[in-house]
Amino acid sequence: MVIVFLLFVCAIADRYTVPVLMYHNVESTDYFRTDTVSPVNLERQLKFLKTRGYQILTLSELVDGIKAGRKFKHNCVVVTFDDGMKNNFTAAYPLLNQYHIPAAFFISPGTIGNEDSLSWDDVLVMKKGGMSFGSHGMIQSYLPQVSYKDQLYEIEESKKILEAKLNQPIDFYAYPVGGFSEEIKNLLRKAGYRGAFTTNRGTDRLNRDVYEINRIRLGDHDTHDLILTAKLSGYYNLFRKLKKSH
């Protein structure tokens, strides 16, 4: 049995991918929601990263490394949040600061300041505190189902506004609901994005295409060390079912 296991590990050794974690809401609820993690469980997961010695990469470090064919160490991880919810500032940000874990937040200019959403002041405080930001579109439209004109608006206008507000380049995009197509990827390239992130969609299990990087959702069901170890192993993508890109 041990020999079989070692042979299996050797067979998949070159299929390691840096796990890119994906969060949305951070709040306590009375019922399970796939897009939500409680502050207690988020802290448990962040503490797991810290105590196990994981190296937290930025989006740029990940994408530049993929493009360069870098062999990442098997203790790397990227932490991302989607949607720009207010609780990302009130609940997640203090924990990220406490454990010295930089995260990337994909936000939408058209929702900033809405009820339950981040404000621009929140964003600037988080930026000063070492967090980074990418675009989640203007209003998080599902790109495969909107017109070409609206696709351009979501992709280009969001980049323009975020760059003006944050006074820095916005190089990365997260597809709302994970949906994309080859045409949409080309629009992102032309707009100047250096990479894009989906959920578990497409056909690239190894994240070699930087415009369809798969991510791994963590939530309230992911509390056992064995589950966290599996999701952070770098081989989790090999065993999960991928959806169509759109």
Phi and psi in degrees as a GROMACS rama.xvg file:
@    title "Ramachandran Plot"
@    xaxis  label "Phi"
@    yaxis  label "Psi"
@TYPE xy
-62.5461  -41.8041  VAL-2
-63.4969  -41.4851  ILE-3
-61.3768  -42.9942  VAL-4
-62.9216  -44.2199  PHE-5
-64.2064  -38.2948  LEU-6
-64.663  -38.549  LEU-7
-64.212  -44.9589  PHE-8
-60.6341  -43.1722  VAL-9
-63.5346  -36.372  CYS-10
-67.5986  -30.7748  ALA-11
-106.065  4.53768  ILE-12
-56.7709  -35.0297  ALA-13
-85.3771  7.13016  ASP-14
-106.354  15.6324  ARG-15
-64.6975  134.967  TYR-16
-129.561  140.92  THR-17
-63.8694  122.08  VAL-18
-67.9545  129.236  PRO-19
-109.381  108.555  VAL-20
-80.8212  145.697  LEU-21
-129.046  123.924  MET-22
-121.712  162.45  TYR-23
-130.367  -94.6325  HIS-24
-80.8118  144.777  ASN-25
-126.274  95.77  VAL-26
-162.665  157.763  GLU-27
-85.458  134.096  SER-28
-130.651  162.043  THR-29
-84.7154  -7.20008  ASP-30
-145.441  158.42  TYR-31
-72.7985  134.066  PHE-32
-131.918  132.183  ARG-33
-65.2771  -24.3005  THR-34
-96.9861  14.114  ASP-35
-131.972  140.74  THR-36
-130.45  139.596  VAL-37
-74.2251  154.514  SER-38
-56.6551  -35.5056  PRO-39
-63.1379  -45.953  VAL-40
-73.1172  -34.5661  ASN-41
-60.9025  -43.7627  LEU-42
-62.4508  -40.3781  GLU-43
-59.2649  -42.6926  ARG-44
-69.5781  -41.0792  GLN-45
-67.2002  -38.947  LEU-46
-63.735  -36.7238  LYS-47
-60.4113  -45.0977  PHE-48
-60.4614  -44.3761  LEU-49
-69.6768  -47.5452  LYS-50
-73.1075  -24.5017  THR-51
-89.5915  1.79241  ARG-52
76.2817  28.8083  GLY-53
-70.1244  142.702  TYR-54
-92.8962  119.632  GLN-55
-88.1733  117.463  ILE-56
-95.1098  151.745  LEU-57
-83.3334  167.934  THR-58
-60.0576  -41.0082  LEU-59
-64.172  -42.9627  SER-60
-62.0285  -40.0857  GLU-61
-66.2325  -54.5316  LEU-62
-64.8392  -44.4023  VAL-63
-62.581  -37.6318  ASP-64
-66.5729  -40.8187  GLY-65
-62.4765  -46.5153  ILE-66
-61.79  -33.8953  LYS-67
-86.0849  -1.89568  ALA-68
71.1727  27.7845  GLY-69
-66.0685  141.376  ARG-70
-90.8056  101.516  LYS-71
-73.8267  145.971  PHE-72
-63.7967  152.003  LYS-73
-84.5785  26.2117  HIS-74
-129.163  26.1029  ASN-75
-93.6149  153.11  CYS-76
-159.185  151.719  VAL-77
-120.543  139.492  VAL-78
-115.892  123.94  VAL-79
-130.51  154.392  THR-80
-130.545  137.088  PHE-81
-109.388  156.312  ASP-82
89.8175  -20.039  ASP-83
66.8128  42.1353  GLY-84
-73.722  150.152  MET-85
-57.055  -35.8301  LYS-86
-68.7772  -13.4834  ASN-87
-64.2798  -31.7785  ASN-88
-85.8374  -45.2256  PHE-89
-78.3267  -31.3154  THR-90
-111.515  -44.7313  ALA-91
-79.4837  -45.6867  ALA-92
-57.7399  -44.0787  TYR-93
-60.6504  -36.5976  PRO-94
-70.6727  -40.037  LEU-95
-61.9853  -40.5045  LEU-96
-64.8589  -43.6034  ASN-97
-59.3008  -39.6796  GLN-98
-99.2053  7.13757  TYR-99
54.7421  49.551  HIS-100
-116.054  112.701  ILE-101
-77.0175  137.514  PRO-102
-128.32  160.439  ALA-103
-109.372  132.9  ALA-104
-113.952  121.193  PHE-105
-93.2352  115.343  PHE-106
-126.006  164.483  ILE-107
-123.163  116.576  SER-108
-54.5759  -33.6752  PRO-109
-70.7432  -12.6331  GLY-110
-110.857  -8.31622  THR-111
-60.8539  131.887  ILE-112
90.6171  -10.2615  GLY-113
-70.0694  163.028  ASN-114
-57.8837  134.792  GLU-115
71.2412  9.51328  ASP-116
-114.085  161.731  SER-117
-60.9466  151.481  LEU-118
-100.17  166.294  SER-119
-63.5764  -34.3482  TRP-120
-62.3817  -41.7779  ASP-121
-58.1496  -46.6973  ASP-122
-60.6102  -43.5186  VAL-123
-67.9215  -35.8924  LEU-124
-63.9226  -43.5534  VAL-125
-66.251  -38.5634  MET-126
-60.9107  -45.9107  LYS-127
-62.2003  -29.7765  LYS-128
-84.8161  7.29701  GLY-129
100.313  4.6797  GLY-130
-84.8413  156.073  MET-131
-118.534  166.665  SER-132
-137.836  147.823  PHE-133
-136.376  177.179  GLY-134
-92.2595  141.241  SER-135
-119.36  28.5629  HIS-136
83.6531  170.943  GLY-137
-68.588  -49.3769  MET-138
-132.904  22.9719  ILE-139
63.8951  38.3156  GLN-140
-68.5133  145.252  SER-141
-77.2958  102.225  TYR-142
-56.1035  -39.2588  LEU-143
-64.2301  -14.7704  PRO-144
-111.28  10.1771  GLN-145
-114.419  166.618  VAL-146
-68.302  164.186  SER-147
-57.7851  -41.5054  TYR-148
-60.8062  -43.2687  LYS-149
-70.5636  -32.8359  ASP-150
-61.1079  -46.1137  GLN-151
-61.1849  -41.072  LEU-152
-61.2689  -48.3579  TYR-153
-61.3075  -42.9505  GLU-154
-79.6199  -48.4647  ILE-155
-84.6734  -44.3617  GLU-156
-67.562  -38.4287  GLU-157
-63.2802  -40.3873  SER-158
-62.713  -45.5143  LYS-159
-60.724  -46.4097  LYS-160
-69.1606  -44.4322  ILE-161
-62.7651  -39.7685  LEU-162
-65.7597  -37.0225  GLU-163
-69.5181  -41.8815  ALA-164
-71.8073  -37.675  LYS-165
-96.9082  -10.6958  LEU-166
56.3302  46.0457  ASN-167
-159.918  159.467  GLN-168
-65.8024  144.791  PRO-169
-111.21  104.737  ILE-170
-101.97  -9.97578  ASP-171
-133.525  150.19  PHE-172
-130.31  141.299  TYR-173
-114.499  121.862  ALA-174
-68.6117  122.978  TYR-175
-58.0569  130.431  PRO-176
60.5416  9.92478  VAL-177
80.6812  0.0210595  GLY-178
-79.2322  134.681  GLY-179
-155.931  174.082  PHE-180
-148.098  172.038  SER-181
-62.7199  -36.804  GLU-182
-65.2608  -40.7078  GLU-183
-66.9917  -40.7649  ILE-184
-58.5371  -40.2867  LYS-185
-65.5707  -36.534  ASN-186
-63.4202  -38.9404  LEU-187
-64.6648  -42.7897  LEU-188
-59.3559  -47.5317  ARG-189
-64.7537  -30.0765  LYS-190
-78.5625  -10.184  ALA-191
100.986  7.25985  GLY-192
-72.8981  143.458  TYR-193
-97.1763  -4.67844  ARG-194
-179.118  166.195  GLY-195
-148.743  151.731  ALA-196
-122.09  137.134  PHE-197
-116.47  -157.975  THR-198
-105.402  -106.097  THR-199
-120.648  56.2632  ASN-200
-116.128  161.039  ARG-201
93.2564  -163.491  GLY-202
-120.996  -1.80081  THR-203
-93.8558  85.9206  ASP-204
-68.0763  -21.6842  ARG-205
-98.0305  4.92779  LEU-206
54.8869  42.8183  ASN-207
-87.6166  -22.0989  ARG-208
-92.1341  112.912  ASP-209
-73.8369  -1.67583  VAL-210
-103.212  10.0413  TYR-211
-150.43  56.8294  GLU-212
-76.9797  120.053  ILE-213
-74.3374  147.151  ASN-214
-123.475  166.44  ARG-215
-119.661  119.322  ILE-216
-76.3645  135.65  ARG-217
-117.241  141.846  LEU-218
-152.424  -157.508  GLY-219
-72.9041  -15.0481  ASP-220
-83.1524  -11.632  HIS-221
-98.5291  71.2921  ASP-222
-114.905  -18.9831  THR-223
-84.5113  142.103  HIS-224
-57.6297  -35.1416  ASP-225
-66.3379  -38.4862  LEU-226
-66.2102  -46.1493  ILE-227
-63.1917  -40.3745  LEU-228
-61.4698  -41.4817  THR-229
-65.8156  -45.9485  ALA-230
-68.8207  -25.0434  LYS-231
-99.4606  6.75428  LEU-232
-69.7487  -25.3222  SER-233
92.8015  -2.09511  GLY-234
-121.326  4.95948  TYR-235
-60.4133  -37.1621  TYR-236
-60.4189  -26.1833  ASN-237
-68.8683  -21.0127  LEU-238
-114.736  2.77949  PHE-239
-101.537  150.224  ARG-240
-79.5481  123.493  LYS-241
-90.5087  140.589  LEU-242
-91.3175  165.92  LYS-243
-62.9095  154.186  LYS-244
-66.0502  -24.821  SER-245
